[in-house]
Amino acid sequence: FALDIRVQSEVTSIQPQQKTVTILNRERGAYQESYDVLLLSPGAKPLRPDIPGIENERIFTLRNIPDTDRIKEFVDRSASKRAVIIGGGFIGIEMAESLRERGLEVALSEAAPHILAPFDDDMSVLVETELRENGISLYLNDGVSSFENEQEEITVKLQSGVALSCDLVILAIGVTPDTGFLKESGLQLGTRGHILVNEQMQTNLPDIYAVGDAIEVKDFVSGQATALPLAGPANKQGRIAADNIAGIASRYKGTQGTSILKTFSLSAAATGSNERLLKRLDQPYHSILLHPNSHASYYPDALPLTLKLLFNDTGRILGAQAIGPVGIDKHIDVLATAIRLNGTIYDLAELELAYAPPFSSAKA
């Protein structure tokens, strides 16, 4: 593709007036490079709060492939037997599953009352049950107060007073935009450090665009400013920015937070707003909880699913969540499409979806 890829290189600052960037290369030192158009995609980095004892070689964060390699190398080299995960978000749950499947004893600490913030409490408890049934110990509503380094292990002290001894810790309590190098650039940043862009992914400075986890976006359902570090929206934003740079008019119309997670035998997916967000925005809504089968009940191996739908007085769909062993991606994708098209619960009744007994139900 005739791309000039420069690894081991970090942009440390940008000079919009001169249309240059300063690059620090590990071998050749610092130098400047000019640009006609600049596309910023620095992403987000894991949070490392100022917790006593956090600077410990047994405490890992996960952002990229090298981080994954370091964790795997440590587990292999030290013959680790116990791990503690801090944070019950997507990364924390996926790491808990992976380490458990490697044979480690795993405990997970979450400061909130329940795991998985995109899901409502009545849905996230299903995933919590799945984790417990697979041997993962959960400490909910119980954050970390300190880490203590022992000779061959680390002790995680929780706010409740519980002490968890382990061989390694995975810190997965969230991310923050990696935009520190832009603070003196003149770029407009949000209150939490995210780059502000318009629908064309343009910043406030000429010929500078930004995409991905480092930007602030509009919530498609509520219209409020938000930040959702998800791969799907970042991919779409990159293509829209490229279109506009190439002279093709293209707009990003907002993020609705469609996401999916595998947890042992279950999949959990969500799209749009959840109840907590709607209550915080003081938006009236109705909710319905359904328990359909994955396909026609008389056909072998039908499995129960749990679906939750949120909608307003006009029937407009505001959000949906789904958890179950199979077909969750299909169900949430249909509902995510309906939300994107400003559909209502009445539109759902009119949909004509693929049906045969092995795949769905006639009234799904």
Steps between C-alpha positions, in 0.01 A plus 500: 500500500808731479468602867794645693473321835730632774514273803681579825389859438286726718349835413578722799343825378336664201555849356180593312629840386799340327305183409768282656520231766792413728583130496723320750665192351678265738804469272537833317358734767254786445421650162222692330272385217268722298143416401228613264227329703541354848283215631521442875419156638695471827237285670451461874731367767411298812435691819758459776362688801720607788437193716767415760729226366382521140855525363565128504633272227221252577228755412420503129281709272380392157493732200678327213663180375833559682303533825334165425840343434638633829208357698527161328878491547462578872234231547714243317828596670376527856256207486234734637211339684290795623394823334293799609316711243420859595198620303191328363489655154554323169879472536475379859242232419689377194825479697325317784371240254835462325698454822241262643523288185878493551428333833557793735287581802338832416338766719342814359446826690248758377437830684147532357210284622510293179731425208460615139389864511317494161254246645226555754524318832229247413707395197856515636409258781466227234866547404600513866333161551687360200831622639434349842393168348835490322696548820564873498463674837321836477543788745236754400454850640852458634785699346874483568655695787864391462748247361765342721807334355601174664809295419342270243151646465291815525213566740201701380325680786134580426301782658295246696816374669523181292861407410559303180842342450598427140787463254385776263245779470324622185399864536195559277308788655456706186689718254582864445571670166872500414505868409751651742738588217231721343432734793720782364390456138193722498269207439169520686471224760201392707485503879653151519767565238322366193556675165193690381399438137208575268300251290778497237751399772667843470654669803493876558837533321533503119591171330505304828256211547460260794336158547473211743511466876663843545202703372172617648194393301125551502280233652269399215200435726522784752690757294729563798879525478668176602810286452472130416828314437374233259663349190195520274444876529876566473514303174207694359649832608827416325321432172293820531810709570675343199198580281505864600877530460458357149223747418205263546236660721428263789351546848521312827154507654580381850580192706236275653739273686419166335728241661523130575697287743564126534513360852553124513174353358313832488502798266385841622420788266357849533412797284365849566413635845455304821271584792768677702573742216133568430435572868801730519374694196148502645358336187171309544514142377339158518683170526409145415687181589454192278622142523465347152669185376791514257287321240168317473447317829397172336827484305786333697743700710295818537662716770352786706603858435437819698411817309435847640348781297470867600269740314318830552133598489499526120650153472842619387762242599755651738713199587522123514699232680523127433669211682505133415703209364431540126363748248556809714687686227210444260239633742696808605599583141133511396419732791810715438389542139152601610647761738726640226196544275303667784268200506224426745366191672222506241759482220644187662163328459517570127846356440527190283800306626646168390314210660539126512463286816878444546575873488224707658138512608212598278400778740856621581 
